[in-house]
């Protein structure tokens, strides 16, 4: 088997992944293709000769953490291709995001061991370049998908590390997928068939979950009023999103931190304490709801990203407290923008007339 320790592919023309806009309902129409929304790490996989590059949506090198996928890509007969897909780790009949998080480890020996104990799969859902077509991204998805399926049949069928992600144009089937979500996929992705690959924007792809979630920067925290023993511990996390000018605005909080996790989380947060935390709207700013306690918070360097579940977002903030879903080391803080929450405004009068 080829050695997984290969030099990364040239980054002279860096790849940028298309992104999704969160919406409440599955869009309907002949211009849409539907896919499962996998619960893993988004990844752009590029091979050029003996060089393989795995990049997260934020541009981070994932190849060092998944050497088995690098080796698997090198075993493909085709020597030049680019795939867009998702990295997942099987656990029984499901996929485990917890096991996937364990793969992001600084120790090479740990990475090597986990690559054998919890090998990853690459679920391919788009083809951006092939041996015969060096650039497919300019073609509409209606043309790229058949080429992906042909590539999977000829190149990936006998490779146990790759799977072709299913797709359908059936609205009814997409609805069934959404109803059954869980255990490795958490919703449905809808993509425009008539558009080319929308690198770096959300115009051609929508995501629909059975719950609403958002990736936020942890811009600060408050200590709990009650101590654990003789030490202060974190009580709540202050969440932030970036605007178009690059300012980080405070948009809400989460206090759903398990008691047994507070001490370790405090140890993780305290070394990151640094001003200003939020560079736009900040806690304790002008507000009729401000109290003395609202100003007592610790600003953090914008290093940590967390995915939270929420029920309502309006007025540029979460209307209620949020629930913690998971930490996202695969996401760059700058990716946590208001753009991910923009939705088509509802027509309340239409609802009343209905």
Residue pairs with C-beta under 8 A, 6 or more apart in sequence:
1 71
1 75
2 50
2 71
2 74
2 75
3 71
4 63
4 67
4 68
4 70
4 71
4 74
5 67
6 50
6 51
6 52
6 63
6 70
6 74
7 51
8 51
8 52
8 53
8 61
8 63
9 46
9 47
9 48
9 51
9 52
9 53
10 48
10 51
11 53
14 55
14 59
15 44
15 46
15 55
15 82
15 128
15 199
16 199
16 200
17 42
17 44
17 57
17 84
17 199
17 200
18 84
18 197
18 198
18 199
18 200
18 201
18 202
18 204
18 205
19 57
19 198
19 200
19 201
19 202
19 205
19 340
20 189
20 202
20 205
20 206
20 207
21 202
21 205
21 206
21 207
21 339
21 340
21 342
21 343
22 206
22 207
22 208
22 209
22 212
22 213
22 214
22 340
22 341
22 343
23 206
23 207
23 208
23 343
23 344
24 208
24 212
24 343
25 208
26 34
26 171
26 174
26 175
26 178
26 188
26 190
26 208
27 190
27 206
28 171
30 169
30 193
31 192
31 193
31 194
32 169
32 171
32 190
32 191
32 192
32 193
33 141
33 142
33 145
33 167
33 168
33 169
33 190
33 191
33 192
33 193
34 167
34 168
34 169
34 170
34 171
34 173
34 174
34 177
34 188
34 189
34 190
34 191
35 125
35 165
35 166
35 167
35 168
35 188
35 189
35 191
36 165
36 166
36 177
36 181
36 185
36 187
36 188
36 189
37 181
37 185
37 186
37 187
37 188
37 189
37 207
37 208
37 209
38 86
38 88
38 95
38 123
38 165
38 184
38 185
39 88
39 95
39 97
39 184
39 185
39 186
40 86
40 87
40 88
40 89
40 95
40 97
40 100
40 123
41 56
41 62
41 86
41 87
41 88
41 100
41 330
42 56
42 57
42 85
42 86
42 87
42 330
43 54
43 55
43 56
43 62
43 84
43 85
43 86
43 87
43 122
44 54
44 55
44 57
44 82
44 83
44 84
44 128
45 52
45 53
45 54
45 69
45 73
45 82
45 83
45 84
45 85
45 122
46 52
46 53
46 55
46 81
46 82
46 83
46 129
47 53
47 73
47 74
47 76
47 78
47 79
47 80
47 81
47 82
48 79
48 80
49 79
49 80
50 74
52 63
52 70
52 73
52 74
53 61
53 63
54 61
54 62
54 63
54 66
54 69
54 70
54 87
55 61
55 62
56 62
56 330
56 331
57 330
57 331
57 332
57 335
58 330
58 331
58 332
58 334
58 335
59 332
60 330
60 332
62 87
62 330
63 69
63 70
64 111
65 103
65 104
65 105
65 111
66 87
66 103
66 115
66 120
67 111
67 112
67 115
68 115
68 116
68 119
68 120
68 161
69 87
69 120
69 122
69 161
72 122
72 159
72 160
72 161
72 162
75 159
76 155
76 156
76 159
76 162
77 154
77 155
78 130
78 131
78 151
78 155
79 131
80 129
80 130
80 131
80 134
81 127
81 129
81 130
81 131
81 151
81 155
82 127
82 128
82 129
83 122
83 124
83 126
83 127
83 128
84 124
84 125
84 126
84 127
84 128
84 197
85 122
85 123
85 124
85 125
85 126
85 165
86 122
86 123
86 125
86 165
87 100
87 120
87 121
87 122
87 123
88 95
88 100
88 120
88 121
88 123
88 184
89 95
89 96
89 99
89 100
89 103
89 118
89 119
89 120
89 121
90 96
90 121
91 99
91 118
93 183
94 183
94 184
95 183
95 184
95 185
96 118
96 184
97 326
99 118
100 120
101 326
101 327
101 329
102 114
102 118
103 111
103 114
103 115
103 118
103 120
104 329
104 330
105 111
105 114
119 161
120 161
121 161
121 162
121 163
122 161
122 162
122 163
123 163
123 164
123 165
124 148
124 152
124 156
124 162
124 163
124 164
124 165
125 148
125 164
125 165
125 167
126 141
126 144
126 145
126 148
126 197
127 136
127 144
127 147
127 148
127 151
128 135
128 136
128 137
128 144
128 197
129 135
129 136
129 137
130 136
130 147
130 151
133 147
136 143
136 144
136 147
136 197
137 144
137 196
137 197
137 199
138 196
138 197
139 196
140 193
140 194
140 195
140 196
141 191
141 192
141 193
141 194
141 195
141 196
141 197
141 204
142 193
142 194
144 197
145 167
145 193
148 164
149 164
152 162
152 164
156 162
156 163
156 164
168 174
169 193
174 188
174 190
177 185
177 188
178 187
178 188
178 208
178 210
181 187
181 188
181 209
181 210
186 209
186 210
187 207
187 208
187 209
187 210
188 207
188 208
189 205
189 206
189 207
189 208
190 205
190 206
190 207
190 208
191 204
191 205
191 206
192 203
192 204
192 205
195 203
195 204
197 204
198 204
198 205
202 339
202 340
202 342
211 309
212 309
212 310
212 311
212 313
213 307
213 308
213 309
213 310
213 325
214 241
214 307
214 308
214 310
214 313
214 336
214 340
214 341
215 305
215 306
215 307
215 328
215 331
215 335
215 336
215 340
216 239
216 240
216 241
216 251
216 252
216 305
216 306
216 307
216 308
216 336
217 239
217 240
217 241
217 242
217 248
217 302
217 304
217 305
217 333
217 336
218 237
218 238
218 239
218 240
218 269
218 300
218 304
218 305
218 306
219 238
219 239
219 240
219 248
219 250
219 277
219 278
219 299
219 300
219 302
220 237
220 238
220 250
220 277
220 278
220 283
220 297
220 298
220 299
220 300
221 234
221 235
221 236
221 237
221 238
221 269
221 297
221 298
221 300
222 234
222 235
222 236
222 238
222 253
222 296
222 297
222 298
223 232
223 233
223 234
223 235
223 296
223 298
224 232
224 233
224 234
224 235
224 236
224 262
225 235
227 233
228 259
228 262
228 263
231 263
231 266
232 266
233 262
233 263
233 265
233 266
234 257
234 262
234 265
234 266
234 269
235 255
235 257
235 262
236 253
236 254
236 255
236 257
237 253
237 254
237 255
237 257
237 306
237 324
238 250
238 252
238 253
238 277
238 278
238 283
238 297
239 250
239 251
239 252
239 253
239 254
239 306
239 308
239 318
239 322
240 248
240 249
240 250
240 251
240 277
240 278
240 302
240 336
241 248
241 249
241 251
241 336
241 337
241 338
241 341
242 248
242 249
242 333
242 334
242 336
242 337
242 338
243 249
243 280
243 337
243 338
244 337
244 338
246 279
246 334
247 279
247 280
248 277
248 278
248 279
248 280
248 302
249 278
249 280
249 281
249 316
249 338
250 278
250 280
250 281
250 282
250 283
250 317
251 313
251 316
251 317
251 318
252 310
252 317
252 318
252 321
252 322
253 318
253 321
253 322
254 306
254 308
254 321
254 322
254 323
254 324
255 321
256 321
256 322
256 323
256 324
257 265
257 324
268 304
269 298
269 300
269 304
272 300
272 301
272 303
272 304
273 298
273 299
273 300
273 301
274 299
274 300
274 301
275 299
276 282
276 299
277 297
277 298
277 299
277 300
278 299
281 316
283 294
283 295
283 297
284 290
284 294
284 295
284 296
284 297
287 294
302 333
303 333
304 327
304 333
305 327
305 328
305 329
305 331
305 332
305 333
305 335
305 336
306 324
306 325
306 326
306 327
306 328
307 324
307 325
307 326
307 327
307 328
308 318
308 322
308 323
308 324
308 325
309 322
309 323
309 324
309 325
310 318
310 320
310 322
310 323
311 319
311 320
312 318
312 319
312 320
313 319
313 341
316 338
